[in-house]
Every structure is written in structure tokens, then in C-alpha cells.
């Protein structure tokens, strides 16, 4: 059986360490994507939501909120901005008379794909020293932490 952290002081210390590391990592990724996203007038939240809609056409706004893990109002605000930029189309859910279904427009598809064409070589360079197994383990660990926290 796996050994769990034994007391609350240990939890707090592990948490602090994880948070410091997470903030550094997120900051580095933000710098990395900012340059590419600025060219398209997108912020990181818009790009994240655009990606979710791109990968899941027809998802409801509620499903996007669940996947993104952000507040409903944040997702709604960013979807409205993406709609203004003509990258996303929201269609009212007439069956329940509540909420929207979302899909990317042709322009939104093109922008999303172009960003990845530009970003993929940068990602490959950054992760070239990390093995597939290491990435898989890191992803699984972060997903486990996320599931236990939320």
C-alpha cells in the first residue's frame, strides 16, 4: 500500500513546494505562449477555450466550464470575446431554452491550427530532454492532484 503524507505539517510543506514550482512553471509557459498569442490578439484563457471548442465542437458552455476548470463568468466572457473576433460561434440551446452550444468558425480553426504550427517547434525544443515516460508520469501525477483537490 502507498504511504501517504503523515501529518498536516508535511502536507503544508509539500503544498508550498508544489505551489512555488507550479508558479515558476506557469510563468515560463506564459512567457513562451505570450509571444505567439499576441500576434493573434488572444490571451491564454481565450486560447485554452478556443482549443476546447476546437477539439469538442457542439459542447455546451457548461461542458467547457467543466473542462477548463474556470468560473462560469470567466468562460462566458472569453467566449464572447472569441465570438467578437469571429473565432467561435455560440448557438442557443433551444431544447432547454438555456445555455449555448459552441463551435469554432473556419477562421477560428485556421487561427488555432496556425498557432500550433508556430508553437509546436518551440514546445519540441523545450521538451526535447524530457522522455515520453517522464511526461506521461508528470501528466498523471498532476491529474491525480487536480482530481483530489477539486
C-alpha positions in Angstrom: 0.0 0.0 0.0 1.2 3.5 -0.8 2.4 5.6 2.0 0.5 8.9 2.3 1.8 12.1 3.9 1.7 11.5 7.6 0.7 14.8 9.1 -0.7 18.3 8.3 2.7 20.0 8.6 4.1 17.7 5.9 1.0 18.5 3.7 1.6 22.2 4.1 5.3 21.9 3.3 4.6 19.7 0.2 1.9 22.1 -0.8 4.2 25.2 -0.5 6.9 23.4 -2.5 4.5 22.4 -5.2 3.0 25.9 -5.4 6.4 27.5 -5.8 7.3 25.1 -8.5 3.9 25.4 -10.2 4.1 29.2 -10.3 7.6 29.1 -11.8 6.5 26.6 -14.4 3.3 28.5 -15.3 5.3 31.8 -15.6 7.7 30.2 -18.0 4.8 28.8 -20.1 3.1 32.1 -20.1 6.2 33.8 -21.4 6.6 31.1 -24.0 3.0 31.4 -25.4 2.6 35.1 -25.0 4.7 35.9 -28.0 2.8 33.6 -30.2 -0.7 34.5 -28.9 -0.1 38.3 -29.0 0.3 38.0 -32.8 -3.4 36.8 -33.0 -4.7 39.1 -30.3 -5.5 36.3 -27.9 -4.9 35.8 -24.2 -4.1 32.4 -22.7 -7.6 31.8 -21.4 -9.1 32.6 -24.8 -6.6 30.2 -26.4 -7.4 27.5 -23.9 -11.1 27.9 -24.5 -10.6 28.0 -28.3 -8.7 24.7 -28.1 -11.5 23.1 -26.0 -14.1 24.2 -28.5 -11.9 23.2 -31.5 -11.5 19.7 -30.1 -15.1 19.4 -29.0 -17.5 21.1 -31.5 -21.0 21.3 -30.2 -20.0 21.2 -26.5 -22.2 23.3 -24.2 -20.8 26.2 -22.3 -21.3 24.2 -19.1 -19.1 21.4 -20.5 -16.4 23.9 -21.4 -16.5 25.3 -17.9 -16.0 21.8 -16.5 -13.0 21.1 -18.8 -11.3 24.5 -18.4 -11.9 24.5 -14.6 -12.6 28.2 -14.6 -15.6 30.1 -13.2 -18.7 30.2 -15.5 -18.4 34.0 -15.8 -14.8 33.8 -17.0 -15.6 31.3 -19.6 -18.7 33.2 -20.8 -16.7 36.5 -21.0 -13.9 34.8 -23.0 -16.4 33.1 -25.3 -18.0 36.5 -26.0 -14.6 37.9 -26.9 -13.8 34.9 -29.2 -17.2 35.4 -30.8 -16.5 39.1 -31.4 -13.2 38.1 -33.0 -15.2 35.7 -35.2 -13.3 32.6 -34.0 -16.2 30.9 -32.1 -19.9 30.7 -32.8 -22.4 30.2 -30.0 -25.8 28.7 -30.7 -28.6 28.9 -28.2 -29.8 25.6 -26.7 -33.4 25.7 -27.9 -34.2 22.3 -26.4 -33.8 23.5 -22.8 -34.1 27.2 -23.6 -30.9 27.7 -21.5 -27.2 27.9 -22.4 -25.3 27.7 -25.6 -23.6 25.2 -27.8 -20.2 26.3 -29.1 -18.2 25.6 -32.2 -15.2 27.2 -33.9 -15.7 29.1 -37.1 -13.5 28.4 -40.2 -11.4 31.4 -39.2 -11.1 30.1 -35.6 -10.0 26.7 -36.9 -7.3 28.4 -39.1 -6.1 30.6 -36.2 -5.9 27.6 -33.8 -4.0 25.5 -36.3 -1.6 28.3 -37.2 -0.8 28.9 -33.6 0.1 25.3 -33.2 2.2 25.3 -36.3 4.2 28.2 -34.8 4.2 26.8 -31.3 5.0 23.2 -31.9 8.7 23.7 -32.7 9.1 25.8 -29.6 7.4 23.1 -27.5 9.6 20.4 -29.1 12.7 22.4 -28.3 11.6 23.0 -24.7 10.7 19.3 -24.1 13.5 17.7 -26.1 15.3 16.5 -23.0 12.2 15.0 -21.3 11.3 11.4 -22.2 7.7 10.3 -23.1 7.6 8.3 -19.9 8.6 11.3 -17.8 5.9 13.5 -19.5 3.3 10.7 -19.0 4.2 10.4 -15.3 4.1 14.1 -14.8 0.7 14.4 -16.5 -0.7 11.5 -14.5 0.6 13.0 -11.2 -0.8 16.4 -12.0 -4.2 15.0 -13.0 -4.3 13.0 -9.7 -3.5 16.1 -7.7 -6.1 18.1 -9.6 -8.8 15.4 -9.1 -8.1 15.2 -5.3 -8.1 19.0 -4.9 -11.3 19.5 -6.9 
